[in-house]
Amino acid sequence: MKAVYISNYGGIEELTHGDLPMPEVGDNDVLVRVYAAAVNPVDWKIRKGFLQKRIQFEFPLILGWDVAGVVEETGKKVTRFKKGDQVFSRPDITRNGTYAEYVAVDENLLAHKPSNLSFEEAASVPLAGLTAWGALVEIANLKSGDKVLIHAGAGGVGVYAVQLAKSLGAYVTATVSGKNVDFVRALGADQAINYQEQDFSQVLQGFDVVFDTMGGEIQRKSYDVLKEQGLLVTIVTPPEQELADEKHVRAEYFFLQPDGEKLAKLGQLIEQGTIRPVVGHVFPLQEAAKAHELSESQHARGKIVLQVQ
Ligand SMILES: NC(=O)c1ccc[n+]([C@@H]2O[C@H](COP(=O)([O-])OP(=O)(O)OC[C@H]3O[C@@H](n4cnc5c(N)ncnc54)[C@H](OP(=O)(O)O)[C@@H]3O)[C@@H](O)[C@H]2O)c1
């Protein structure tokens, strides 16, 4: 099958479009014919070797951990999916990824594709959508009337976070560059802070929750906008607990553990029209390097998707 893979850690020149053997299909696996795969920052972080201490990857490694496609074959113990079903998933990051014509996915990580989405839109949902859900609903327990600050509201995770927070009845503030102020307001943000003109930490205060998708100085400054015992949830770097204590706030790190049942619930919210995917950029699979360049720029709008079929 055709795939985009790496044989070593390194720059975008490591991304190779070529032929690799078909994936092995275990008893609990579903073989998915990939129609679309999304690109996430974790893809280029893995390519560069940033996760090699945490996960022992084997080469050649097919990148990409978001997929939408059609079931081609099912393992002996699979009960919930059959050949021809349209599905989407955030597969296991320790296995080969989705920049390929086929991927084998454990059925527990799979859900039926929302009927109102194209394959490109569906591929953009699992990783970013489940992350926004996990951080805001499971960790922060966001409630109606809460004030939440979402950093990078125009980014891959941010577009889901803004819509989810709004659907829960929160007052939503998002940081964006000038070109994305109207965009993030159209997604439902009550307030957009243009980080090119204003320092959010100087103009905001009394927040219940900050969703940190940026890390570094932005994470540190975020403690100052929280009310006492407010919560910072970060998906980038584990927070400095001492600093949080000093500021009398709470801080937690969240790393996504994917789950097909939760993804199915997210799919229902999409079918009901509560949230919608935002695919900002589409590339053919062969142009995965261009997609990585854009993702690494950290200025893509919404999600980046690779068309495979
Ligand atoms: N822990 C986990 O499980 C998990 C899961 C998913 C993602 N992540 C991590 O979360 C981070 C965000 O992921 P993502 O997919 O949302 O990234 P992304 O789509 O690449 O984010 C791009 C967005 O960041 C915005 N941005 C850049 N600089 C900014 C600033 N100074 N202030 C506010 N916004 C800024 C850009 O908006 P402008 O163009 O308007 O500047 C752009 O829309 C990544 O580091 C990723 O690895 C972690």
The ligand as a Gaussian input file, in Angstrom:
#p B3LYP/6-31G(d) Opt

LIG

0 1
 N       -1.860000      16.593000      25.558000
 C       -2.611000      16.214000      24.525000
 O       -3.283000      15.177000      24.590000
 C       -2.653000      17.080000      23.289000
 C       -3.650000      16.846000      22.325000
 C       -3.725000      17.704000      21.235000
 C       -2.793000      18.740000      21.097000
 N       -1.821000      18.900000      22.018000
 C       -0.844000      20.001000      21.906000
 O       -1.558000      21.231000      22.018000
 C       -0.939000      22.239000      21.233000
 C       -1.977000      22.866000      20.327000
 O       -2.434000      21.911000      19.383000
 P       -3.291000      22.375000      18.116000
 O       -3.562000      21.177000      17.300000
 O       -4.424000      23.236000      18.542000
 O       -2.191000      23.304000      17.390000
 P       -2.315000      24.178000      16.097000
 O       -3.579000      23.882000      15.361000
 O       -1.050000      24.055000      15.342000
 O       -2.384000      25.676000      16.671000
 C       -2.269000      26.695000      15.753000
 C       -2.958000      27.937000      16.307000
 O       -2.171000      28.527000      17.344000
 C       -2.462000      29.910000      17.325000
 N       -1.407000      30.669000      17.993000
 C       -0.091000      30.726000      17.658000
 N        0.556000      31.535000      18.538000
 C       -0.377000      31.993000      19.413000
 C       -0.355000      32.859000      20.561000
 N        0.796000      33.424000      20.957000
 N       -1.498000      33.081000      21.236000
 C       -2.673000      32.529000      20.841000
 N       -2.770000      31.712000      19.757000
 C       -1.637000      31.446000      19.066000
 C       -2.595000      30.230000      15.858000
 O       -3.480000      31.300000      15.713000
 P       -3.010000      32.621000      14.929000
 O       -2.684000      32.162000      13.511000
 O       -4.218000      33.482000      15.059000
 O       -1.787000      33.111000      15.624000
 C       -3.159000      28.951000      15.237000
 O       -4.541000      29.084000      14.966000
 C        0.215000      21.531000      20.501000
 O        1.402000      21.756000      21.215000
 C       -0.162000      20.060000      20.551000
 O        0.939000      19.183000      20.466000
 C       -1.728000      18.081000      23.119000

